[in-house]
Amino acid sequence: MSQTDVIFVDDEPDIRKAIAQALTLDDLAVSCFDNASDALAQIGRDYSGVVLCDYNMPKMDGLQLLSRLQQLDDTIPVIILTGQGDISTAVSAMQQGAYDFIEKPFNQEELVELLRHALEKRQLALENRRLKAQLKQLAKPGPRILGGSPTMQKVMATIDPILDISANILLYGETGSGKDALARYIHENSRRSSHNFVAINCGAVPENLIESELFGHEAGAFTGADKRRIGKIEHAHQGTLFLDEVESMPMPLQIKLLRVLEEQKVERLGSNQVQQVDVRIIAATKSNLKTLSDQGVFRADLYYRLNVVKVDIPPLRERKEDIPTLFHHFVLIAAARYDRESIPLNAGQATKLTHHDWPGNVRELRNLAERYVLLGPAALDETDTAQDTNVNGRRTLAELMDGFERLALISALNACHGSIKDTMVELGIARKTLYDKMKKHGLDKAEFKE
């Protein structure tokens, strides 16, 4: 999808060339098309620019293109170029939802100003959409996935379209990166949420017991089986089965699990009766299952069955901009659990946290937040950050200053519970300056209200 400022559609090459040169001189990135169909193919709901198109074009004219764009996203600004004196066309365009129209011949400065205003409106619409999505996300009951870093946005962009599709999902990430939380989020926000979420750690259950745990057994199936037991798979009927550390599953059990995935049937140990099941499998691993399957340690056919949709969960060191928000969230939870006061981080403390490498990922951060609530700021001294400062050695001074500024804003907003007035006093800056900096760093006061 195109991310240029302006998509210009006109079937006359001389006009395309002239407008492209004019807009480029005014620092507006423009992509030109000689027909509406090709332009439409480059525009999606996340397109952040403006569409400028001629009214008179073969096959699909300007109003038809406007109609198609309205169906796609009615907040994309569309400006129609009309012939001189063609008032009826202009009126029709405005009635159908065009942002504006401009008559030929037109003044270049007038066109540029019109395009810039339309771009501002489009950016505002996209920002409002993003904030509404965040507020909707925060208002949902159950597990939440916090973090606005690009890597986490990519994770959510992968997950959201498949929440209500019963495709199996493979979560890949380091220990403590949040695989369990993500699996619960997927379940709680899917159509299966009214049924069971059943989790089993394949690496924590002894090999001689895991088959019974998964498939269940009848009374007398083996020594000690004095009564019938429903297995995890059957218990997850119409819900979700979460298989953590799936790489630890014994090979004979992998074969049986593959059969369940293929037939959607399960047979308890000691029984000849099969039970029909409807289960969505979410598997999680910290190992490369493709490599393990190539080595013959993990069945390739099971790997492909589980890997319908793969989600790579980034380690915390690759999403450091999320650390202050996550830490504040965990502090609030711990403070409520232990009936303690939640003390917000200052900018220096927040910066220190972002310099740590976090080998234990989110789990390590959560544990530190609990110690912080119980022991106070002294708990932060336990985190050795010296070896992690500026690991890649490539951040410019401007990048470092931007990072510090963002952390200072987050810390102050956390401390003031999202109050703009109190945050202004805390940081000693004017209201407009605060709003400008919040916009620059993608921060919204609603995210910091308790």
C-alpha angles and dihedrals in degrees: 000000000000119000097187120128095240134024107200121196122191131137093217112088095203092056091046091052094047095049093043091055093045095050093044090054088055091053095253114138108225135187117197128209131183094211137034097235094061091046092049091054089061097052125087135167090271094055105130100196143071132268117225114185141166118244098221109062132136122254096003118028128200096270092049090051089049090053092051091049091049089057091049098045122338092203094068104107113235120192117194124212109215136185118261112282095006092136096155091059092049092049091048091050093052091047090053092053106270114159091227144315133234128201126232125271092042137179112255095219091049091052093048092049091049091050093049092052090049091050091053090051091050093050090050091050092051091046092051090049091051093048092047090051090050093048091048089050093050092047094057118103120237129030119359130204108220126196137081098205117130091248092055092044087056091051092051092045088057095046105040097066092053101043093107096036114094094224117139115250131209116205115201122190146119123278110287095014093122106266093143093049091049092049090052091047091053092050096045092050096046133082087259093065093104090061132063127300103205120189129190129175105220091198096052100052117080113251093242091056105038095080091056090045092054103036103025125220144240123242110279094018089129139347109302095019095120096158141021116279125196110224128229093257094053091043089056092057109148088002137073131289114204114201108193120194088011089172087074094062112119115249096244089054091049088062092052092046090051089055091052091051092049099043102025088225132118131197120202119228110269093019134106093197120097122213121212111231136186106203134159112213121214110183125189131198141168091201131076101256092191090059091046091050091050087053091050093243095111125034112256093211091054091047091056091046092054095039098067089122119014121200119193109207110207119231115247092252088065094052102042093147086070094056099089092048093047093045092050090050093051091046091055091050093048093046090054092046096050096032091240133138117264109231113199119229119251120228094263093052092047090051090051091055092053091053092059118096095221101212088179091051120201092348090058091048091051092050091050090051090055092050089047090056092047101038104024127227090331087077089070090063088069090068110086107211103162096096093048102053111123092345098182093042090215104100113116123225089254091054092048091049091048090051092050092047092052092049091049090052093048092048093049093046090049091050092049094042092238096308108149093199094052092043090054089055093044093053097031095232136125122263094248091049090051093049092047092051093045090052091048092054097039095246126151124193092224089069091064101049115109 
